[in-house]
Amino acid sequence: MFIRTQTNAKRTYLLLVENQRVDGRIQQRVLARLGRLDELRTSGELDRLLASLGRFSEKLAVLGAHAEGGAVTVGARIIGPGLIFERLWQELGIDRVLAELAGERRFGFSLERAVFVTVLHRLFAPGSDRAAGKWKQSYAIAQAESLELHQFYRAMGWLGEPLIAAEAHSASMPRTRKDLIEERLFDQRRDLFSALDIVFFDTTSIYFEGEGGETLGQYGHSKDHRPDLKQMVVGVVVDNAGRPIMSELWPGNTADVTSLVPIVDRLRGYFKVNEVCIVADRGMISAAAIGEVKQRGWKYILGVRMRRFKEAHEAVLARAGRYEEVYPKRDDTKAPAPLKVKEVWVADRRYVVCLNEDQATKDRHDREAIVASLKAALKAGDKQLIGNRGYRKYVKATGSRFAIDEDKVRAEARFDGKWVLTTNTDLAARELALKYKQLWLVEAIFRTAKSQLDTRPIFHKCDDTIRGHVFCSFLALLLRVELEERLARRDWKLEWADIVQDLDRLQEIDLNVNGKAYTLRTEVKGSVGKVFQACGVALPPTVRQQ
């Protein structure tokens, strides 16, 4: 049975009807005519009728009592984050790995729960472990109510604790328990068809508000432009699907080339990867890095700094040759702005020049706009140039004045829409270009990692607890990538900020109505429905009696 309207002569009536099957067809039968809609509204009869019917529905009675203030709110908690990431945590097997490794120790509390709370805190409100202890009080997280601050510290120390009688990866990289966790997690998802022949490696720096532990905090080249503070270097390796594989920490004065060697050694030694091809951006290309990679016989696809590397702009870009068009799929010839590549050999060194004509057009227009603005600035006086790096790129000194350097403008045009790769692999030029383009997708993951690994402020004083603190950020990145991958399978493109905000608004409220206890779930809004579907998690009922 249900209510429907019927309009006759510009008057609308309410009817109580039911559906019934007659000779195989659905027909409606009018059970009662309730009256004119406008008169029922004016007299208040409609509201009284609905309220009277609502008394026989427990769900509507609870909702109505809550809306009218007739219910006593006993408590409220946020349930979205715990429900979603608990499922991913279990399906990735992180809980099992932690339980197995912690089984040999008697902590007197659930270490696995302490780690999970810390990881969840990184995803929704990055901060210190001290803050995580207070943050969890507003969230529904299974078996986490009794955790105390010192237990979070013990869990972090256990994660970053060096293994007894274990070989270090290098002088600054002791082998720790978090390494075992990474390796076991990788083994769980590895099968006969998974190949780890291409890996992407990048580093970022994180500065300390304090001293930075016993050895990790050192002064070095700061990517955060804070050379006045001690920092550490965090490296992450992901596969060509964007899944994080492993992480590592070094003192803040460690160079990228120094960090690359032990990373590859660990991939081969502990992840049982026979052949590794390192794909890295222009920041990794240096004489020391290339020399080390060649000496060890590793495969590599590395970006070249065209403007700084003399051989690149004098020999490689100057070499004539015919470009080959490259499409993401060989038969997808209708794709817009196909990439163009050509192979160049300089002695025994192989290069691939890549050209994107759309990007070349943009670079040309950007440069023309800068030069036009520069001409206007020069007319206003040389002081307009101070502090403008874009202007300084195209000016030269003429006595006590500045002028546009036309040679620099023409030289810069050679780089429009281009980048150069160097490699020692046998892959075709088109395959090299496509593999390197994957690095751009992975760099988006690293931008995610930067925000996820932004663990400041770090109050820990020991290297062990600092390693554990940062490793929880790595696990948070692992969960985030897993969720985004599940959404992508359904072609759902959701902003991470929206996901966090919407899940954070899903709550359960405990009510007391007429001496009975009920739990009321708040309305599902925004991206919540899609996130729950992608993870295979059922939403709790709107109202349930305790």
N, C-alpha and C positions, 0 to 999 in steps of 0.2 A: 504494500500500500504506500501511496505517496500523495502529496498535494500538487495540484496543477492549477493553472488559471485558464479561464475561458472569457473571451471578449465578445460582447453582443451590444450593438448600438452604442459604441464608445464607452461601455461600462464593463469593468473587469470583475469577474467573480472567482472565488476560491472553491475548488472542488476536491473532495477526498475520493480518490479512484484506486483501482487495482487492475493489474494486468491478468488476463486469463487466456489460455490457449483454446481456440475454437476451430475445429477442422484443420489443425496444423498451423493456424495463424494466430498471432497475438492481437487480442482486442482489449480495449479498456472498458471497464464497467464503473459507472459513477455510484459510489456508496452513499455520499451525502453532499449537499450543497451548503457550504458554510456561510455564504452571503457575499455582499459586495466588498471588494478589497478596500476601497477608500473609507467605507463606513466602519469596517472592522478596525482599521488603523486609527480612525478618529476617536472611536469610543473606547479604545484600549482593550477590546475583546480579543484581538489577535495576540497581544502580549500575554493576556491571562490564559488563553488557550495553550500557548506554547509553554508557559511556565507550569501549567497543570500537567501537560504531557511529559515535561522534563522530569517531574518527580518520580516517574517510573523508569527512568534511564539513569543508572548509577553514574555513567560517564558524564552525561550532561549535568547532572546534579552537582558533581564535583567541580566541573568547569564553571558552572554558574555561581556556585558558592565562592570560588576563588575570585571570579571577576567582581562580585559584589562585596568582597571583604568579609564574607561569612566563614571563611576557612582560616585556620591558624597555620602559618608557615613555620615548620619545624626546622628546616634546613634546605640548602641548595648547593649543588655542585656542578661543575662543568664536565660533561661526559664525552664530547666529541673526540678530543685528542686521544684519550685512553682507549676508546673502542677501536679506532682506526689503526693506530700504530701498535697496539698490542697484537692485533691480527698480523700485521706485517712482520713484527718482531718474532712472532712464533713461526710464521711460514718461511722466513729466511733462516730459521734455526739458530738465531743468536742466543735465545734462552737456553737451548740444549747445550751449546758449546760452553757457555759460562757456567752452567750447572756442573758439567763434566769436569772442567778444569778447577772449579772451586770445591769439588767434592772431597778433596784430600785435606782441606783445611776446615776447622771448626770456628766459624766467625761468630756464632751466636745471633746472627741476623741473616736475612736473605740478601746476599751480595748481588745476585742477579736483579732483584727489585731495585736496589740502590743504583745500579748502573742504568736500568731502564728509566727511572725517574730523571736521572741526570741527562740522559739522551733526549727524553721528551721535553725537558726544560730548554735544551739547546734549540729545539725546533720552534718553540713557541715564545720563549722569553729569554734569549741568550744572556747569560750572566754567570756569576760565581756559584760555587757549590753552596755557599752560605745562603745565597738567594734562592737556590733550588729547594732547600729545606722548608722555607716559608711558602714558596710558590705552590708546592704540592698540596697544601692544605685546602685550596679552593677547587681541586680536581678529584674526579673519581678515578683512582688508579688502584687496581687490585693489589692487596697485601702491602700497601705502602704507608699505611697510617702510622705505624709505630716507628718508622725510620727516623733516626736522629742525626744531627750534623756530623758528629765524629764518625758515624758509620759511613757517611758519604766520603769522608776523607780516607778512611781505611780502604774503601772500594777503589778509589782513585790510585792509591799507593799500590794496591795489588795488581791493577792493570798495567802499571808502568814499571813494576819490579823486575830488575834484571834476573835472568834465569841462572841458576847455579851451574857452574862448570860448562857454560855455553860460550861458544866463540862469538866475539863481537863482529858486527858487520864491518866496522872500522873503529879507529881509536875513539871517535866521538859518537859511535852508534852501538851501544851494548844491545845484545839480543834480549828482548823483554817478553813478558807474558802477552802483551797485546799483539806481538808478532805471531804467536801461536794461534790466537783467535782469528786473525786475518787469514792465516793459511788454512785453518779448518773450515772457515766460512767459504773460502774459495773451493776447497775440495768437495763441499756439500753440493755446490751447484755445477761442478764440472762433470761432464759426461764424454762419451766417445766422440761426440760431434762438436764439442767446444774447443776452439783453437785460440791460443793466446800468442799469435805470431806478431800482432801489431799492438803496441801499447803507447799511451800518451802520458808524458811526464811533465809536470810543472811544479813550480815552487812559489810560495808566498812568504812574507815575513809578518810576524806578529810581535808587537812591542809589549814590554812589561811596564806596569805602573810601579813595581817595586824592584827588587834586586835581580829577579829572574832565576831563582833556583841556585843550585850549587855550581853548575858548569854551563847550563843552557843559555843563560842570559849573557850576551856579549854585544859589544858595539860593532856595527857593520853597516853595509849599504842598506839604507832603510827605504823600502818601497812605499812606506807610509809617510815619508818626508819628516821623520822624527829621529834624526841622528843623535839627538841628545839623550835618548832612552835606550836601554839595553833591549835586545830582541832575540828571538829564535827564528829559525827557518823551518817551515813546514812543507814537506813534499808529498804529493799525492800522485798515484799511478792509477789510470783508468783504462779499460779495454775500449775497443772500437765501437762498442754499443753505449759507452758513457757510464758503465758501472764501475764504481770505485773498487780497486783490488787491494791496495795496500797504502800505508802512510808511513812517513818517517819524520823524525825531528833531528835538527842539528843546532849547534851553537850559532848565534847570530852573525858571526864573522865567516861562515862557511860559504864558499863560492859554489855556483851551480855545477861546475865541472867536477868538483870534489864530491858532490852528492850523487852525481849520476852513476859513478862506478859501482859503489856498494848496492845501489838500487838494482842494477842489472844482475850483479852477482847473486843477490837474494832471490830474484825472479827465477834464475836458473837453478840455484841450490835448493831452495825451500818450496818453490811453487812448481818445480819440475817442468819448467819451460825450456825446451831444447833450443829453439831458435827464436830470438827476440829481435824485432825491428823497432828501433826507437824513432818515434816521430815527435819532433820538438820544434818550437817556434824560433824566430830569429835571435832571441835572447840566449839560446844555447850554443850558437855558432861562434866559436873562438878557436884560435890555433891550438890551445891546450886541449879543448874538448875533442876536436877532430883528431888530434894526434892520439889521444887515449883510446878513442873509439876504434880507430884503424889498427892500433897496436893489438887490441884485444880481439879483433876480427868480428866485431859486431856489425849488424846491418843497421843502416840509418837512412832517414829521410829528414833533412834539416833545412829550415828556411835560412836564406842568406840575407845579411844586411846589405842591401844593394848600394846604398850611399856610402857606407863606411868600408866595404870590402872592395879593394882596388880592382881585383881580377873580375869581380862581378860587373862593375859599371864600365870598365875599359875593354874587357875582352868578351864577356858573355853577352851583355846587352848590345854591344856594337856588332856582333856577328850576324850576318844576314842569314835568312832561312825562311822556310815556308811553315806557317802555323797549321796545325791540325785541330779541327773542331772536336770538342769533347762534350758528351752528354752524360748525365747521371745514369741513364740506361741507354744501351747501344742503339735501340730502335726508337728512342724518344727524340726524333729530329725536330719536333715542333716546340721543344722547350725554349723559352725566351732567353736571350743573351747567353748563348753557349760559351763555355770556357774554351780558350784557344791555347795550345801548347806547342812548343818546339824544343827539340833536344840539341844541346850544344856541348861539344867536347873541347876542353882545354888541356892539352897533353893527355894524361890518363885520368883526368877528373871529369866526371859527368855532371852536367847541369840540365835543368829543365826550366825554361822560361814560360811563365803562365801569363795570359792576358785576358782580362775581363773588359770588354769594350764599354759596357755600361758604366763600370767604375772609372774607366779612362775618361769618359765624357764628364762624369761628376768631378773628377780630380782637376780637369781642365777648367771647368766652370768655377770651381772653388778658387783656383789660382788666379784666374782673371778677375774675380771679385776682390781678392786680396790686393792685387796690383792696382786696380782702379781705386780702391780705398786708400792705398798707399800714396798714390799721386795726389789725392785730395789732402792727405795728412801732411805731405811735404810742402804744399802750398801754404798750409797753416803754420808751418814752422817745424824745425827738427825736434822740438820737445815732445811733439805728438808721438814720436817713435819710441820714447823711453818705456821700457817694460813690456813692449808688445813683441812677443817672439815671432808671430806670424809676419810682422813687418821686417824685423831684422834679417829674416831669411833671404830677402830680395834687395837689400840695400848695400851700398858701398860708400866709403868715405871719399869725398873729393875736396881735399883741403880741409877747411873747417866746417864743411857742409856735407849733407848726405844726398845721394841720388839713387835712382833705381838701377840695379845691376842687371842689364839685359842678358848678359851671359848666364847668370844664375837662373834667370827665368827660363831661358831656352834649355838649359841643362836639366832643370827639374821636369820639363815636359817629357823627357825620356823615360821617366818612371811611372807615367800615368797608367793606372789600371794594371800594373805589372807586379809580379813577385817572382823570385828565383829560388829554386830548390837545388840542393846538391844531394847526391845519393851514391851508394855503392851497391844497390840492389839491381836485379835483372828485370824488375817490373817495367812494363811499357810506360811511356811518358804519360799517357792518359790515365793509367792506373795510379801513377805517382801523384798526379794532380788531384785525383779524387780522394786518395788517402790523406793528402795534406789538407784538403778542404774539410775532412772530418775533424781535423784539429780545431777548426773554428767552432764546430758544434760542441766539441769537448771544452773549449775555452769558456763556453756558456756554463758548462758544469763547474769550471773552476771559479767563475764569478759567483756561482752559487756556493762553492766551497769556501770562498773568501768570507762571505757573510756567515756561513755555517761554522767556519773555523775561527771566526772572530770571537775569541773566548775571553776577551778582557772584561772586567779586571781579573787578573790571576793573583790570588793571595797566597798560593802555595809557596813554600820555601824549599821544598825538596824536588829534585829532578823526577823521582818516581811519580809523585802525585801530579806534577805538571804534565808528564807524558800521559797519565791516565785521564786527566782533564781534557787534553786535546784529542785523545783517542775517542772520547765520547762524542766530540764534534764530528769525527770521521764516521762513527756509527749513525749519527743524525743525518749526515749527508747520504749514507747508504740507504736509509729509510726514505728520505725525500726522493731520491732518484727512483727507487722502487715504486713509490706512489705515482710519480709523474709518468713512469713507463706504463703503468696499468691504465692511466687515463689516456695516454697516447694510443694504446691499442683500440680504444673506442672512439678515437678521433675527437676527444674532448680536450680543448685547449683552455686551461684554467690558470689564472694568475696565482702564484704562490701566496702572495699577500692576501688575496681573497680567500684562499683555502684556509689559511691560518685564522683569519678573522671570523669566517663562518663557523668553523669547527669550535672556536672558542665561545661562540654564542649559544651552542647547543647545551642545554642544561636539564637537569632533573631537579624538581622541587618537591620536598616532602611536606604533605599537608595533613592536618587533622580536621576532619569534617564530621560533626555529630558523634564524636567519640571513636571514629574509625580513622585508620591511617592509610593514606593514599600517596602514590608517587605520580607526579604530573610532569610529562616531558614538554619542553617548549617547542615552538613551531620550527619546522625545518625551513631554513632560508638559504638563498644563494646557491653555492656550490655543494652544499652538504649532501643532497640526494645523490648527485653523480659520484661523489667521493665514496659514499657508502656502497653504491652499486659496483664501482670499479674494484673495491676491495672484498666484495662478497660478504659484507657485514649487514645484518638485519637491524633496522631501527627499532629501539624499544617502543612499546605501545604508548599512546598518548596518555592514558591513565591506567594505573594498575593498583590493586589493593595489596597492602603489605601483609 
